[in-house]
Amino acid sequence: MNYLTAEKKQEIFKDYGKSNTDTGSSEGQIALFSYRINHLTEHLKVHQKDHNTERALLRLVGKRRRLLDYIKKVDIERYRAIVKALNLRK
């Protein structure tokens, strides 16, 4: 029972990347990380003592933060667009 199917990944990259096969764009990766972060957060609400998942969640949050910092440094408009699209708050 996999929560992140190939179809769901393609849909995320199509919505936030340049195309559904553009897996390298920062926006697409940030959207994918956000989807996974939301899933893990819901999992941890039920399983509070799952420390491995908690660590994985913190690593994902850090990866997303670094990508957001990179986009902010390179192109502030792209940063604002992705933060608004994903309802991330700073």
Secondary structure, DSSP 8 states (H G I E B T S, - for coil): --SS-HHHHHHHHHHHSSSTT--S-HHHHHHHHHHHHHHHHHHHHH-TT-HHHHHHHHHHHHHHHHHHHHHHHH-HHHHHHHHHHHT---
